């Protein structure tokens, strides 16, 4: 989850459960983009920005015509009807299914042009994240992202809980065929696919919080077992983790938590 949304969730919902540890799942492929008003395609949401050297919430989206339209009386009645009227729900479902069919059709055309099937560019992810920021927009996106992570670390510490950041994986990072990964890195002109993962790891080492990078271990496992850890059916290698990906991730996170717990217990004796 993007640090922007995670921070808001942490502040307004998480503490009701008095957790001993807070885990931030960080998707390198799009979470940095999601924290930038310039890079994020969907603008109707709050963003964080730096003012006077401090991160503050930017709620200027409230002035957007699209947002204001959703606050109208007609829109309010419509959303009420969606929640309470079966007929309206059915009509809305048909509309959404048609929109999804059209979106899938456009995506397939894009995939065909971009040769996504070979493990290359993936819709919804930004390949610029695999290299050092080359312009001010990306530099600021990373600055905001890292600032939000540190805000979360500080709040977690204040509550007396432990903080762990788990960087997830993107399909191309863990493609089982090394030649596909190599072709992708050569096309982008990058050295490796773990720049964002290692950057978050370095931040944790500098700022005193734990980071578990999953992508590197995922890549080794996928290559050894000739298995895809992302995707389903004809979409193997792309999208969300499949069952095997979730299994491997769950074991890795559990192992880290158990090792950390054993370490703390040993320190007590």
C-alpha positions in Angstrom: 0.0 0.0 0.0 1.3 3.5 -0.8 2.8 5.2 2.2 0.3 8.1 1.7 -2.7 5.8 2.3 -0.9 3.7 4.8 -0.1 6.7 6.9 -3.7 7.8 7.0 -4.8 4.3 7.8 -2.2 4.1 10.6 -3.3 7.3 12.1 -7.1 6.8 12.0 -7.6 3.1 12.3 -4.6 0.9 13.3 -4.2 2.1 16.9 -7.6 0.9 17.9 -6.1 -2.6 17.7 -3.0 -1.8 19.9 -0.6 -3.7 17.6 2.8 -4.9 18.8 4.2 -4.5 15.3 3.2 -2.5 12.3 4.1 -3.9 8.8 4.1 -1.6 5.8 3.8 -3.5 2.5 5.6 -1.4 -0.1 5.0 -2.0 -3.8 7.9 -0.4 -5.5 6.2 -0.5 -8.9 3.6 2.1 -8.2 3.8 3.3 -4.6 6.3 6.1 -5.4 4.1 7.3 -8.3 1.0 7.2 -6.1 2.7 9.7 -3.7 3.2 12.3 -6.5 0.4 14.6 -7.6 2.2 15.1 -10.9 2.9 11.4 -11.6 -0.3 9.9 -10.2 -3.0 9.7 -12.9 -5.9 9.8 -10.4 -6.0 13.2 -8.9 -9.1 13.1 -6.8 -7.4 12.2 -3.5 -5.3 14.0 -0.9 -1.5 14.1 -1.4 1.3 15.0 0.9 3.7 17.8 0.0 6.6 19.6 1.6 6.0 23.1 2.9 8.5 24.8 5.1 10.5 21.6 5.3 7.6 19.7 6.7 5.2 17.2 5.1 1.6 18.6 5.0 -1.6 17.2 3.5 -2.6 18.9 0.2 -6.4 18.7 -0.1 -6.6 20.9 -3.2 -8.4 18.0 -5.0 -11.6 19.3 -3.3 -11.7 22.2 -5.8 -11.6 19.9 -8.9 -14.8 20.0 -11.0 -15.0 16.2 -10.9 -14.9 16.1 -7.1 -17.3 19.0 -6.7 -19.7 17.2 -9.0 -19.7 14.2 -6.7 -20.7 16.4 -3.8 -23.9 17.7 -5.6 -27.3 16.8 -4.4 -27.9 14.6 -7.4 -24.7 12.7 -6.9 -25.5 12.3 -3.2 -28.9 10.8 -4.1 -27.3 8.5 -6.7 -24.7 7.1 -4.2 -27.4 6.6 -1.6 -29.4 4.7 -4.2 -26.3 2.5 -5.0 -26.1 1.6 -1.3 -29.8 0.9 -0.7 -31.5 0.2 -4.1 -31.1 -3.2 -5.7 -32.3 -1.9 -9.0 -29.7 0.9 -9.0 -27.0 -1.5 -8.0 -27.9 -3.8 -10.9 -27.8 -0.9 -13.4 -24.5 0.3 -11.9 -23.1 -3.2 -12.2 -23.9 -3.4 -15.9 -22.3 0.0 -16.4 -19.2 -1.1 -14.6 -19.0 -4.4 -16.5 -19.2 -2.6 -19.8 -16.5 -0.1 -18.7 -14.3 -3.1 -17.7 -14.7 -4.8 -21.0 -13.8 -1.6 -22.8 -10.8 -1.1 -20.5 -9.6 -4.7 -21.0 -9.9 -4.2 -24.7 -7.7 -1.1 -24.6 -5.2 -2.8 -22.3 -4.9 -5.8 -24.6 -4.1 -3.4 -27.5 -1.5 -1.7 -25.4 0.0 -5.0 -24.3 0.2 -6.1 -27.9 2.1 -2.9 -28.8 4.4 -3.0 -25.8 5.0 -6.8 -26.0 4.1 -7.2 -22.4 3.8 -10.9 -22.8 7.6 -11.2 -22.9 7.8 -9.9 -19.3 8.4 -6.3 -20.2 6.5 -3.2 -19.3 3.4 -3.8 -17.1 0.3 -1.7 -17.1 -0.1 0.2 -13.8 3.6 0.2 -13.0 6.2 2.8 -13.9 9.6 1.5 -15.1 11.3 4.8 -14.1 11.4 3.4 -10.5 14.1 1.0 -11.5 16.7 3.8 -11.9 18.1 6.8 -10.0 15.7 9.7 -10.3 16.6 11.8 -13.4 14.3 14.8 -12.9 12.9 17.0 -10.2 9.5 15.3 -10.3 10.8 11.9 -9.6 13.3 13.3 -7.0 10.4 14.9 -5.2 8.2 11.7 -5.4 11.0 9.8 -3.7 11.5 12.5 -1.1 7.8 12.5 -0.2 7.7 8.7 -0.1 10.7 8.4 2.2 9.4 11.3 4.4 6.1 9.5 4.8 7.8 6.2 5.8 9.8 8.1 8.4 6.6 9.7 9.7 5.1 6.3 10.1 8.3 5.0 11.9 8.1 7.9 14.3 4.5 7.4 15.1 4.9 3.7 15.6 7.8 4.3 17.9 5.8 6.7 20.0 3.2 4.0 20.5 5.8 1.5 21.6 5.4 -0.8 18.7 7.9 -2.3 16.2 8.0 -1.1 12.6 8.8 -3.4 9.6 8.8 -2.3 5.9 8.4 -5.2 3.5 9.2 -4.3 -0.1 7.1 -6.6 -2.4 8.0 -7.7 -5.9 7.0 -6.7 -9.5 6.5 -9.3 -12.2 9.6 -8.5 -14.3 11.9 -8.5 -11.2 11.1 -12.2 -10.5 10.5 -13.5 -14.0 11.9 -17.1 -14.0 13.7 -16.6 -17.3 16.9 -14.5 -16.8 17.1 -13.7 -20.5 13.8 -11.9 -20.3 15.0 -9.9 -17.3 18.2 -9.1 -19.1 16.4 -7.9 -22.2 14.3 -5.7 -20.1 17.2 -4.1 -18.3 19.1 -3.6 -21.5 16.0 -1.9 -23.1 15.8 0.5 -20.1 19.5 1.0 -19.8 19.7 0.0 -16.2 22.1 -2.2 -14.2 19.6 -4.3 -12.2 16.0 -4.4 -11.2 16.4 -3.8 -7.5 17.2 -0.1 -7.2 13.9 0.8 -5.4 14.2 -2.2 -3.0 17.8 -1.4 -2.1 17.0 2.3 -1.7 14.3 1.5 0.9 16.7 -1.0 2.5 19.4 1.7 2.7 16.9 4.1 4.2 16.0 1.6 6.9 19.7 1.1 7.8 20.3 4.8 8.0 17.1 5.7 10.0 16.9 2.7 12.3 14.0 0.5 11.1 13.8 -3.0 9.7 13.3 -3.7 6.0 12.7 -7.0 4.4 13.3 -7.1 0.6 11.3 -9.9 -1.0 12.1 -9.5 -4.7 15.6 -10.8 -4.6 14.6 -14.0 -2.8 11.6 -14.3 -5.1 13.8 -14.1 -8.2 16.1 -16.8 -7.0 13.2 -19.1 -6.1 11.4 -18.4 -9.4 14.5 -19.1 -11.5 15.4 -22.3 -9.6 11.9 -23.8 -9.8 11.0 -22.3 -13.2 7.8 -20.9 -11.8 5.8 -17.7 -12.1 5.0 -16.0 -8.8 2.8 -13.3 -10.3 -0.3 -13.7 -12.4 -3.0 -16.2 -13.3 -3.9 -18.2 -16.4 -3.0 -16.4 -19.6 -1.7 -13.5 -17.6 1.1 -15.4 -15.9 4.1 -13.3 -14.9 2.1 -10.0 -14.5 -0.2 -8.5 -12.0 -0.7 -9.6 -8.4 0.9 -12.5 -6.7 -0.7 -15.9 -7.4 -1.1 -18.6 -4.7 2.6 -19.6 -4.9 3.7 -16.0 -4.6 1.5 -15.5 -1.5 2.8 -18.7 0.0 6.4 -17.8 -0.5 5.9 -14.3 0.8 4.0 -15.5 3.9 6.8 -17.9 4.8 9.4 -15.2 4.3 7.6 -12.6 6.5 6.8 -15.2 9.2 10.5 -16.3 9.3 11.6 -12.7 9.7 9.1 -12.1 12.5 10.0 -15.3 14.3 13.7 -14.5 14.1 13.1 -11.0 15.4 11.0 -12.4 18.3 13.7 -15.0 19.2 16.4 -12.3 19.1 14.4 -10.2 21.6 13.8 -13.1 23.9 17.5 -14.0 23.9 18.3 -10.4 24.9 16.1 -10.7 27.9 18.0 -13.7 29.3 
